[in-house]
């Protein structure tokens, strides 16, 4: 049987400038991630619009009388 002892972390010491560098790296890494996500979202929306884009005209009765 394994004897497990719970552990609680109370403090982590990170120098300020090291933390600044980590945040800058995260910020720069977010730029390509945002670009990729926006491309995927635009492709999905283009596909949905291509499939259902004419539905509004069909519901309103095209051509108008």
PDB file with SEQRES, HELIX, SHEET and CRYST1 records, atoms N, CA, C and O in Angstrom:
SEQRES   1 A   65  UNK UNK UNK UNK UNK UNK UNK UNK UNK UNK UNK UNK UNK          
SEQRES   2 A   65  UNK UNK UNK UNK UNK UNK UNK UNK UNK UNK UNK UNK UNK          
SEQRES   3 A   65  UNK UNK UNK UNK UNK UNK UNK UNK UNK UNK UNK UNK UNK          
SEQRES   4 A   65  UNK UNK UNK UNK UNK UNK UNK UNK UNK UNK UNK UNK UNK          
SEQRES   5 A   65  UNK UNK UNK UNK UNK UNK UNK UNK UNK UNK UNK UNK UNK          
HELIX    1 AA1 UNK A   16  UNK A   52  1                                  37    
HELIX    2 AA2 UNK A   55  UNK A   60  1                                   6    
CRYST1    1.000    1.000    1.000  90.00  90.00  90.00 P 1           1          
ATOM      1  N   UNK A   1       0.833  -1.182   0.000  1.00  0.00           N  
ATOM      2  CA  UNK A   1       0.000   0.000   0.000  1.00  0.00           C  
ATOM      3  C   UNK A   1       0.880   1.248   0.000  1.00  0.00           C  
ATOM      4  O   UNK A   1       1.895   1.305   0.693  1.00  0.00           O  
ATOM      5  N   UNK A   2       0.476   2.242  -0.784  1.00  0.00           N  
ATOM      6  CA  UNK A   2       1.261   3.466  -0.910  1.00  0.00           C  
ATOM      7  C   UNK A   2       0.797   4.485   0.126  1.00  0.00           C  
ATOM      8  O   UNK A   2      -0.398   4.749   0.267  1.00  0.00           O  
ATOM      9  N   UNK A   3       1.766   5.056   0.850  1.00  0.00           N  
ATOM     10  CA  UNK A   3       1.463   6.080   1.835  1.00  0.00           C  
ATOM     11  C   UNK A   3       1.610   7.439   1.161  1.00  0.00           C  
ATOM     12  O   UNK A   3       2.727   7.880   0.892  1.00  0.00           O  
ATOM     13  N   UNK A   4       0.489   8.106   0.884  1.00  0.00           N  
ATOM     14  CA  UNK A   4       0.514   9.396   0.196  1.00  0.00           C  
ATOM     15  C   UNK A   4       0.374  10.532   1.196  1.00  0.00           C  
ATOM     16  O   UNK A   4      -0.529  10.537   2.032  1.00  0.00           O  
ATOM     17  N   UNK A   5       1.278  11.489   1.095  1.00  0.00           N  
ATOM     18  CA  UNK A   5       1.237  12.658   1.947  1.00  0.00           C  
ATOM     19  C   UNK A   5       0.830  13.865   1.112  1.00  0.00           C  
ATOM     20  O   UNK A   5       1.482  14.150   0.108  1.00  0.00           O  
ATOM     21  N   UNK A   6      -0.221  14.581   1.490  1.00  0.00           N  
ATOM     22  CA  UNK A   6      -0.625  15.758   0.711  1.00  0.00           C  
ATOM     23  C   UNK A   6       0.428  16.864   0.802  1.00  0.00           C  
ATOM     24  O   UNK A   6       1.053  17.061   1.845  1.00  0.00           O  
ATOM     25  N   UNK A   7       0.609  17.568  -0.291  1.00  0.00           N  
ATOM     26  CA  UNK A   7       1.594  18.649  -0.370  1.00  0.00           C  
ATOM     27  C   UNK A   7       0.879  19.926  -0.777  1.00  0.00           C  
ATOM     28  O   UNK A   7       0.051  19.923  -1.688  1.00  0.00           O  
ATOM     29  N   UNK A   8       1.205  21.016  -0.097  1.00  0.00           N  
ATOM     30  CA  UNK A   8       0.651  22.320  -0.432  1.00  0.00           C  
ATOM     31  C   UNK A   8       1.799  23.262  -0.768  1.00  0.00           C  
ATOM     32  O   UNK A   8       2.715  23.450   0.033  1.00  0.00           O  
ATOM     33  N   UNK A   9       1.743  23.859  -1.970  1.00  0.00           N  
ATOM     34  CA  UNK A   9       2.761  24.828  -2.377  1.00  0.00           C  
ATOM     35  C   UNK A   9       2.315  26.194  -1.876  1.00  0.00           C  
ATOM     36  O   UNK A   9       1.216  26.655  -2.185  1.00  0.00           O  
ATOM     37  N   UNK A  10       3.180  26.833  -1.101  1.00  0.00           N  
ATOM     38  CA  UNK A  10       2.810  28.123  -0.519  1.00  0.00           C  
ATOM     39  C   UNK A  10       3.505  29.298  -1.176  1.00  0.00           C  
ATOM     40  O   UNK A  10       3.023  30.425  -1.068  1.00  0.00           O  
ATOM     41  N   UNK A  11       4.636  29.071  -1.863  1.00  0.00           N  
ATOM     42  CA  UNK A  11       5.360  30.188  -2.457  1.00  0.00           C  
ATOM     43  C   UNK A  11       6.242  29.678  -3.594  1.00  0.00           C  
ATOM     44  O   UNK A  11       6.857  28.616  -3.499  1.00  0.00           O  
ATOM     45  N   UNK A  12       6.288  30.460  -4.665  1.00  0.00           N  
ATOM     46  CA  UNK A  12       7.185  30.181  -5.781  1.00  0.00           C  
ATOM     47  C   UNK A  12       7.961  31.458  -6.040  1.00  0.00           C  
ATOM     48  O   UNK A  12       7.376  32.508  -6.305  1.00  0.00           O  
ATOM     49  N   UNK A  13       9.269  31.364  -5.961  1.00  0.00           N  
ATOM     50  CA  UNK A  13      10.102  32.558  -6.162  1.00  0.00           C  
ATOM     51  C   UNK A  13      10.604  32.595  -7.600  1.00  0.00           C  
ATOM     52  O   UNK A  13      11.402  31.753  -8.014  1.00  0.00           O  
ATOM     53  N   UNK A  14      10.122  33.590  -8.361  1.00  0.00           N  
ATOM     54  CA  UNK A  14      10.568  33.819  -9.729  1.00  0.00           C  
ATOM     55  C   UNK A  14      11.034  35.265  -9.798  1.00  0.00           C  
ATOM     56  O   UNK A  14      10.289  36.167  -9.413  1.00  0.00           O  
ATOM     57  N   UNK A  15      12.250  35.505 -10.280  1.00  0.00           N  
ATOM     58  CA  UNK A  15      12.711  36.887 -10.411  1.00  0.00           C  
ATOM     59  C   UNK A  15      11.801  37.675 -11.360  1.00  0.00           C  
ATOM     60  O   UNK A  15      11.250  37.127 -12.315  1.00  0.00           O  
ATOM     61  N   UNK A  16      11.657  38.972 -11.074  1.00  0.00           N  
ATOM     62  CA  UNK A  16      10.730  39.813 -11.828  1.00  0.00           C  
ATOM     63  C   UNK A  16      11.044  39.813 -13.316  1.00  0.00           C  
ATOM     64  O   UNK A  16      10.136  39.634 -14.128  1.00  0.00           O  
ATOM     65  N   UNK A  17      12.297  40.007 -13.697  1.00  0.00           N  
ATOM     66  CA  UNK A  17      12.643  40.114 -15.121  1.00  0.00           C  
ATOM     67  C   UNK A  17      12.475  38.785 -15.834  1.00  0.00           C  
ATOM     68  O   UNK A  17      12.172  38.759 -17.027  1.00  0.00           O  
ATOM     69  N   UNK A  18      12.666  37.685 -15.127  1.00  0.00           N  
ATOM     70  CA  UNK A  18      12.408  36.375 -15.736  1.00  0.00           C  
ATOM     71  C   UNK A  18      10.921  36.216 -16.035  1.00  0.00           C  
ATOM     72  O   UNK A  18      10.544  35.661 -17.067  1.00  0.00           O  
ATOM     73  N   UNK A  19      10.086  36.705 -15.131  1.00  0.00           N  
ATOM     74  CA  UNK A  19       8.644  36.666 -15.335  1.00  0.00           C  
ATOM     75  C   UNK A  19       8.234  37.559 -16.501  1.00  0.00           C  
ATOM     76  O   UNK A  19       7.346  37.198 -17.274  1.00  0.00           O  
ATOM     77  N   UNK A  20       8.871  38.716 -16.636  1.00  0.00           N  
ATOM     78  CA  UNK A  20       8.603  39.614 -17.760  1.00  0.00           C  
ATOM     79  C   UNK A  20       8.937  38.915 -19.074  1.00  0.00           C  
ATOM     80  O   UNK A  20       8.168  39.004 -20.032  1.00  0.00           O  
ATOM     81  N   UNK A  21      10.070  38.223 -19.133  1.00  0.00           N  
ATOM     82  CA  UNK A  21      10.467  37.507 -20.344  1.00  0.00           C  
ATOM     83  C   UNK A  21       9.459  36.404 -20.672  1.00  0.00           C  
ATOM     84  O   UNK A  21       9.121  36.206 -21.839  1.00  0.00           O  
ATOM     85  N   UNK A  22       8.981  35.689 -19.663  1.00  0.00           N  
ATOM     86  CA  UNK A  22       7.988  34.635 -19.889  1.00  0.00           C  
ATOM     87  C   UNK A  22       6.704  35.227 -20.466  1.00  0.00           C  
ATOM     88  O   UNK A  22       6.133  34.669 -21.403  1.00  0.00           O  
ATOM     89  N   UNK A  23       6.245  36.352 -19.913  1.00  0.00           N  
ATOM     90  CA  UNK A  23       5.022  36.978 -20.424  1.00  0.00           C  
ATOM     91  C   UNK A  23       5.204  37.490 -21.846  1.00  0.00           C  
ATOM     92  O   UNK A  23       4.278  37.403 -22.653  1.00  0.00           O  
ATOM     93  N   UNK A  24       6.367  38.015 -22.164  1.00  0.00           N  
ATOM     94  CA  UNK A  24       6.620  38.476 -23.535  1.00  0.00           C  
ATOM     95  C   UNK A  24       6.602  37.288 -24.492  1.00  0.00           C  
ATOM     96  O   UNK A  24       6.043  37.387 -25.584  1.00  0.00           O  
ATOM     97  N   UNK A  25       7.201  36.176 -24.102  1.00  0.00           N  
ATOM     98  CA  UNK A  25       7.186  34.981 -24.948  1.00  0.00           C  
ATOM     99  C   UNK A  25       5.765  34.480 -25.161  1.00  0.00           C  
ATOM    100  O   UNK A  25       5.397  34.108 -26.275  1.00  0.00           O  
ATOM    101  N   UNK A  26       4.965  34.468 -24.101  1.00  0.00           N  
ATOM    102  CA  UNK A  26       3.568  34.041 -24.242  1.00  0.00           C  
ATOM    103  C   UNK A  26       2.804  34.977 -25.169  1.00  0.00           C  
ATOM    104  O   UNK A  26       2.003  34.532 -25.991  1.00  0.00           O  
ATOM    105  N   UNK A  27       3.053  36.260 -25.034  1.00  0.00           N  
ATOM    106  CA  UNK A  27       2.379  37.235 -25.896  1.00  0.00           C  
ATOM    107  C   UNK A  27       2.754  37.069 -27.355  1.00  0.00           C  
ATOM    108  O   UNK A  27       1.896  37.147 -28.235  1.00  0.00           O  
ATOM    109  N   UNK A  28       4.037  36.838 -27.617  1.00  0.00           N  
ATOM    110  CA  UNK A  28       4.466  36.633 -28.998  1.00  0.00           C  
ATOM    111  C   UNK A  28       3.956  35.306 -29.552  1.00  0.00           C  
ATOM    112  O   UNK A  28       3.660  35.208 -30.743  1.00  0.00           O  
ATOM    113  N   UNK A  29       3.851  34.299 -28.714  1.00  0.00           N  
ATOM    114  CA  UNK A  29       3.332  33.008 -29.162  1.00  0.00           C  
ATOM    115  C   UNK A  29       1.830  33.081 -29.450  1.00  0.00           C  
ATOM    116  O   UNK A  29       1.312  32.281 -30.228  1.00  0.00           O  
ATOM    117  N   UNK A  30       1.136  34.023 -28.835  1.00  0.00           N  
ATOM    118  CA  UNK A  30      -0.303  34.147 -29.037  1.00  0.00           C  
ATOM    119  C   UNK A  30      -0.640  34.721 -30.409  1.00  0.00           C  
ATOM    120  O   UNK A  30      -1.741  34.499 -30.914  1.00  0.00           O  
ATOM    121  N   UNK A  31       0.290  35.456 -31.023  1.00  0.00           N  
ATOM    122  CA  UNK A  31       0.015  36.084 -32.316  1.00  0.00           C  
ATOM    123  C   UNK A  31      -0.218  35.030 -33.406  1.00  0.00           C  
ATOM    124  O   UNK A  31      -1.263  35.071 -34.055  1.00  0.00           O  
ATOM    125  N   UNK A  32       0.710  34.086 -33.636  1.00  0.00           N  
ATOM    126  CA  UNK A  32       0.413  33.075 -34.660  1.00  0.00           C  
ATOM    127  C   UNK A  32      -0.775  32.193 -34.301  1.00  0.00           C  
ATOM    128  O   UNK A  32      -1.508  31.741 -35.181  1.00  0.00           O  
ATOM    129  N   UNK A  33      -0.966  31.948 -33.005  1.00  0.00           N  
ATOM    130  CA  UNK A  33      -2.122  31.143 -32.595  1.00  0.00           C  
ATOM    131  C   UNK A  33      -3.422  31.863 -32.948  1.00  0.00           C  
ATOM    132  O   UNK A  33      -4.370  31.229 -33.412  1.00  0.00           O  
ATOM    133  N   UNK A  34      -3.477  33.168 -32.737  1.00  0.00           N  
ATOM    134  CA  UNK A  34      -4.677  33.939 -33.070  1.00  0.00           C  
ATOM    135  C   UNK A  34      -4.900  33.960 -34.579  1.00  0.00           C  
ATOM    136  O   UNK A  34      -6.041  33.902 -35.037  1.00  0.00           O  
ATOM    137  N   UNK A  35      -3.828  34.042 -35.347  1.00  0.00           N  
ATOM    138  CA  UNK A  35      -3.950  34.025 -36.805  1.00  0.00           C  
ATOM    139  C   UNK A  35      -4.521  32.685 -37.267  1.00  0.00           C  
ATOM    140  O   UNK A  35      -5.419  32.646 -38.108  1.00  0.00           O  
ATOM    141  N   UNK A  36      -4.004  31.601 -36.722  1.00  0.00           N  
ATOM    142  CA  UNK A  36      -4.484  30.273 -37.114  1.00  0.00           C  
ATOM    143  C   UNK A  36      -5.949  30.091 -36.722  1.00  0.00           C  
ATOM    144  O   UNK A  36      -6.741  29.570 -37.507  1.00  0.00           O  
ATOM    145  N   UNK A  37      -6.308  30.514 -35.523  1.00  0.00           N  
ATOM    146  CA  UNK A  37      -7.699  30.383 -35.080  1.00  0.00           C  
ATOM    147  C   UNK A  37      -8.616  31.218 -35.965  1.00  0.00           C  
ATOM    148  O   UNK A  37      -9.703  30.759 -36.315  1.00  0.00           O  
ATOM    149  N   UNK A  38      -8.209  32.435 -36.338  1.00  0.00           N  
ATOM    150  CA  UNK A  38      -9.060  33.275 -37.179  1.00  0.00           C  
ATOM    151  C   UNK A  38      -9.217  32.672 -38.573  1.00  0.00           C  
ATOM    152  O   UNK A  38     -10.288  32.780 -39.169  1.00  0.00           O  
ATOM    153  N   UNK A  39      -8.170  32.040 -39.102  1.00  0.00           N  
ATOM    154  CA  UNK A  39      -8.287  31.386 -40.414  1.00  0.00           C  
ATOM    155  C   UNK A  39      -9.259  30.221 -40.342  1.00  0.00           C  
ATOM    156  O   UNK A  39     -10.097  30.055 -41.229  1.00  0.00           O  
ATOM    157  N   UNK A  40      -9.153  29.409 -39.287  1.00  0.00           N  
ATOM    158  CA  UNK A  40     -10.061  28.264 -39.144  1.00  0.00           C  
ATOM    159  C   UNK A  40     -11.504  28.740 -38.996  1.00  0.00           C  
ATOM    160  O   UNK A  40     -12.406  28.185 -39.622  1.00  0.00           O  
ATOM    161  N   UNK A  41     -11.726  29.759 -38.178  1.00  0.00           N  
ATOM    162  CA  UNK A  41     -13.086  30.277 -37.976  1.00  0.00           C  
ATOM    163  C   UNK A  41     -13.640  30.850 -39.275  1.00  0.00           C  
ATOM    164  O   UNK A  41     -14.811  30.638 -39.591  1.00  0.00           O  
ATOM    165  N   UNK A  42     -12.814  31.578 -40.034  1.00  0.00           N  
ATOM    166  CA  UNK A  42     -13.305  32.152 -41.285  1.00  0.00           C  
ATOM    167  C   UNK A  42     -13.625  31.063 -42.304  1.00  0.00           C  
ATOM    168  O   UNK A  42     -14.578  31.205 -43.071  1.00  0.00           O  
ATOM    169  N   UNK A  43     -12.847  29.972 -42.329  1.00  0.00           N  
ATOM    170  CA  UNK A  43     -13.159  28.874 -43.240  1.00  0.00           C  
ATOM    171  C   UNK A  43     -14.467  28.190 -42.866  1.00  0.00           C  
ATOM    172  O   UNK A  43     -15.271  27.850 -43.735  1.00  0.00           O  
ATOM    173  N   UNK A  44     -14.674  27.992 -41.571  1.00  0.00           N  
ATOM    174  CA  UNK A  44     -15.928  27.372 -41.125  1.00  0.00           C  
ATOM    175  C   UNK A  44     -17.116  28.274 -41.447  1.00  0.00           C  
ATOM    176  O   UNK A  44     -18.146  27.794 -41.922  1.00  0.00           O  
ATOM    177  N   UNK A  45     -16.984  29.565 -41.195  1.00  0.00           N  
ATOM    178  CA  UNK A  45     -18.082  30.486 -41.495  1.00  0.00           C  
ATOM    179  C   UNK A  45     -18.327  30.589 -42.995  1.00  0.00           C  
ATOM    180  O   UNK A  45     -19.475  30.721 -43.420  1.00  0.00           O  
ATOM    181  N   UNK A  46     -17.272  30.531 -43.805  1.00  0.00           N  
ATOM    182  CA  UNK A  46     -17.450  30.555 -45.254  1.00  0.00           C  
ATOM    183  C   UNK A  46     -18.189  29.311 -45.723  1.00  0.00           C  
ATOM    184  O   UNK A  46     -19.037  29.392 -46.612  1.00  0.00           O  
ATOM    185  N   UNK A  47     -17.878  28.164 -45.135  1.00  0.00           N  
ATOM    186  CA  UNK A  47     -18.576  26.932 -45.502  1.00  0.00           C  
ATOM    187  C   UNK A  47     -20.049  26.998 -45.098  1.00  0.00           C  
ATOM    188  O   UNK A  47     -20.922  26.596 -45.867  1.00  0.00           O  
ATOM    189  N   UNK A  48     -20.324  27.500 -43.900  1.00  0.00           N  
ATOM    190  CA  UNK A  48     -21.712  27.607 -43.451  1.00  0.00           C  
ATOM    191  C   UNK A  48     -22.470  28.603 -44.318  1.00  0.00           C  
ATOM    192  O   UNK A  48     -23.623  28.361 -44.674  1.00  0.00           O  
ATOM    193  N   UNK A  49     -21.839  29.710 -44.659  1.00  0.00           N  
ATOM    194  CA  UNK A  49     -22.484  30.700 -45.524  1.00  0.00           C  
ATOM    195  C   UNK A  49     -22.719  30.125 -46.912  1.00  0.00           C  
ATOM    196  O   UNK A  49     -23.758  30.375 -47.523  1.00  0.00           O  
ATOM    197  N   UNK A  50     -21.758  29.356 -47.410  1.00  0.00           N  
ATOM    198  CA  UNK A  50     -21.938  28.736 -48.710  1.00  0.00           C  
ATOM    199  C   UNK A  50     -23.079  27.736 -48.730  1.00  0.00           C  
ATOM    200  O   UNK A  50     -23.781  27.604 -49.732  1.00  0.00           O  
ATOM    201  N   UNK A  51     -23.262  27.035 -47.622  1.00  0.00           N  
ATOM    202  CA  UNK A  51     -24.341  26.050 -47.555  1.00  0.00           C  
ATOM    203  C   UNK A  51     -25.703  26.689 -47.321  1.00  0.00           C  
ATOM    204  O   UNK A  51     -26.693  26.303 -47.942  1.00  0.00           O  
ATOM    205  N   UNK A  52     -25.748  27.668 -46.419  1.00  0.00           N  
ATOM    206  CA  UNK A  52     -27.036  28.226 -46.008  1.00  0.00           C  
ATOM    207  C   UNK A  52     -27.188  29.705 -46.340  1.00  0.00           C  
ATOM    208  O   UNK A  52     -28.109  30.344 -45.833  1.00  0.00           O  
ATOM    209  N   UNK A  53     -26.329  30.264 -47.163  1.00  0.00           N  
ATOM    210  CA  UNK A  53     -26.370  31.701 -47.447  1.00  0.00           C  
ATOM    211  C   UNK A  53     -27.617  32.141 -48.172  1.00  0.00           C  
ATOM    212  O   UNK A  53     -28.091  33.255 -47.946  1.00  0.00           O  
ATOM    213  N   UNK A  54     -28.165  31.312 -49.033  1.00  0.00           N  
ATOM    214  CA  UNK A  54     -29.348  31.689 -49.795  1.00  0.00           C  
ATOM    215  C   UNK A  54     -30.650  31.417 -49.085  1.00  0.00           C  
ATOM    216  O   UNK A  54     -31.717  31.658 -49.649  1.00  0.00           O  
ATOM    217  N   UNK A  55     -30.597  30.930 -47.883  1.00  0.00           N  
ATOM    218  CA  UNK A  55     -31.823  30.583 -47.163  1.00  0.00           C  
ATOM    219  C   UNK A  55     -32.687  31.803 -46.885  1.00  0.00           C  
ATOM    220  O   UNK A  55     -33.914  31.706 -46.907  1.00  0.00           O  
ATOM    221  N   UNK A  56     -32.070  32.948 -46.625  1.00  0.00           N  
ATOM    222  CA  UNK A  56     -32.849  34.152 -46.341  1.00  0.00           C  
ATOM    223  C   UNK A  56     -33.677  34.577 -47.533  1.00  0.00           C  
ATOM    224  O   UNK A  56     -34.831  34.976 -47.383  1.00  0.00           O  
ATOM    225  N   UNK A  57     -33.093  34.493 -48.719  1.00  0.00           N  
ATOM    226  CA  UNK A  57     -33.835  34.858 -49.925  1.00  0.00           C  
ATOM    227  C   UNK A  57     -34.974  33.872 -50.177  1.00  0.00           C  
ATOM    228  O   UNK A  57     -36.053  34.271 -50.616  1.00  0.00           O  
ATOM    229  N   UNK A  58     -34.744  32.608 -49.905  1.00  0.00           N  
ATOM    230  CA  UNK A  58     -35.797  31.618 -50.119  1.00  0.00           C  
ATOM    231  C   UNK A  58     -36.944  31.825 -49.128  1.00  0.00           C  
ATOM    232  O   UNK A  58     -38.106  31.623 -49.479  1.00  0.00           O  
ATOM    233  N   UNK A  59     -36.630  32.222 -47.905  1.00  0.00           N  
ATOM    234  CA  UNK A  59     -37.673  32.414 -46.889  1.00  0.00           C  
ATOM    235  C   UNK A  59     -38.486  33.675 -47.163  1.00  0.00           C  
ATOM    236  O   UNK A  59     -39.684  33.700 -46.883  1.00  0.00           O  
ATOM    237  N   UNK A  60     -37.862  34.725 -47.705  1.00  0.00           N  
ATOM    238  CA  UNK A  60     -38.567  35.967 -47.971  1.00  0.00           C  
ATOM    239  C   UNK A  60     -39.347  35.900 -49.270  1.00  0.00           C  
ATOM    240  O   UNK A  60     -40.268  36.689 -49.478  1.00  0.00           O  
ATOM    241  N   UNK A  61     -39.004  34.998 -50.123  1.00  0.00           N  
ATOM    242  CA  UNK A  61     -39.673  34.912 -51.412  1.00  0.00           C  
ATOM    243  C   UNK A  61     -38.938  35.777 -52.427  1.00  0.00           C  
ATOM    244  O   UNK A  61     -39.233  36.965 -52.560  1.00  0.00           O  
ATOM    245  N   UNK A  62     -38.001  35.202 -53.130  1.00  0.00           N  
ATOM    246  CA  UNK A  62     -37.215  35.959 -54.108  1.00  0.00           C  
ATOM    247  C   UNK A  62     -37.699  35.586 -55.483  1.00  0.00           C  
ATOM    248  O   UNK A  62     -37.939  34.393 -55.668  1.00  0.00           O  
ATOM    249  N   UNK A  63     -37.868  36.391 -56.425  1.00  0.00           N  
ATOM    250  CA  UNK A  63     -37.702  37.855 -56.439  1.00  0.00           C  
ATOM    251  C   UNK A  63     -38.894  38.552 -55.784  1.00  0.00           C  
ATOM    252  O   UNK A  63     -40.003  38.019 -55.747  1.00  0.00           O  
ATOM    253  N   UNK A  64     -38.639  39.742 -55.275  1.00  0.00           N  
ATOM    254  CA  UNK A  64     -39.739  40.482 -54.606  1.00  0.00           C  
ATOM    255  C   UNK A  64     -40.775  40.900 -55.637  1.00  0.00           C  
ATOM    256  O   UNK A  64     -40.460  41.159 -56.798  1.00  0.00           O  
ATOM    257  N   UNK A  65     -42.008  40.959 -55.183  1.00  0.00           N  
ATOM    258  CA  UNK A  65     -43.099  41.312 -56.110  1.00  0.00           C  
ATOM    259  C   UNK A  65     -43.519  42.734 -55.940  1.00  0.00           C  
ATOM    260  O   UNK A  65     -44.421  43.198 -56.636  1.00  0.00           O  
TER     261      UNK A  65                                                      
END                                                                             
